[in-house]
Amino acid sequence: MGEQASGGAANSDKSNKSHHEEPVERKLTVRMSGASTGDAAHHRQARDHDGHHGDGHDHDVHPLTTTAKALVTDAYGRHAAARTSGTKTQAGKSSAGKKAAVNDTPEKPTAAKKVPAKRTTTKAPAKKTAAKKAPATKATTKAVAKETTAKAAAEKAPAKKAPARKPESRTALVRRARRINRELAELYPYAHPELDFTNSFELLVATVLSAQTTDMRVNQTTPRLFAVAPTPEDMAALPPEELEELIRPTGFFRAKTKSLLGLSAALRDRFGGEVPGRLEDLVTLPGVGRKTANVVLGNAFGVPGITVDTHFGRLARRFGWTTQEDADKVEADVAAIFPKSEWTMLSHRVVFHGRRVCHSRKPACGACPIAPLCPSYGEGETDPEKARKLLKYELGGQPGQRLKPPADYPGQPAPPMAPPAAAS
Ligand code: SF4
């Protein structure tokens, strides 16, 4: 099975590259270039998309320019100060200004360093360089002098208050949130659960195993597990040591073994060997909380559910949909913004975006198509080129998480588990 998958992966690598990756890449490029070149068209498109803006703010999608960011800032209001100072360029300038304030002559040590270089080097090119540098030093001195004067003037003048911003109204927040959902739907029309499964029991087991590890590692582990124990009865009958060995690659294998044996026995004894389709039943199973239950309900039973994992919680906070840290409270806040019919796909889209673009430590803000709608723009890399290098999975030309992704997935499948290295 592993070899088959591998062969499929190898074959589809090529075909996917030619047929699928390109459109995704192109889409991203078009979206980003549209943001940087087609202001008027982009504004129109944004208006068409939203219909109307009845909250009195300008909600147009703007290019990722300083002006645009200011406009978007106006639209959000509540994060205005953070956004204004949060952009890399502005932050850089501000930081340079601070440095200048601390050290009145920041450039002088540099100039002093350059003089000995001139003295020790007698070749013509060195003289040329020194000649070029001389006016720069003069200019720097003037600039520093100006800056000092400006600083003194600023100190004398009463501090100007930043204009008060209107906090984002509930209506505006809901509109913006729903628009983010639509943008994400366009960006990831192929969003799906990233665990391989063929039935509700496999999905339940895979979701329990996915705690504290990647979906790819789970997908690489479960083919062997489900070959040995395809049903709750089979799994409940496994000796703990055997189950531990089978799921060891997913980490925390002793605790997970306990959960799997417990939930398999409960399914066998209390639910006739079937996974129940109700949240209140699912959460009674060992190792199953609301998150796992919602994954199973949404993807195996078609019951709408919001899955608040680490990615969803982080992005919901960055989007300003919630300020809560507790997963259940995040779920409640987000549920109040979106219609029930959107919950499951919204969860997939947000998690997709979190894994590909809006990473925990280094969000790729400069390559993020929904940046104009995000109050947290500037938390990550804003330089478009550098940001593009942070993109992951199909957006970054890397394999995805599933060994068997859906047919419309434009990236490469994940590789099967690498065989253990031969002892030397
Ligand atoms: S990458 Fe940056 S702009 Fe995009 S959603 Fe995340 S924080 Fe917002």
Residues whose N, C-alpha, C, O or C-beta is under 5 A from the ligand:
A	BS01	SF4	R318 V357 C358 P363 A364 C365 C368 A371 C374 S376 Y377 G378 E379 G380
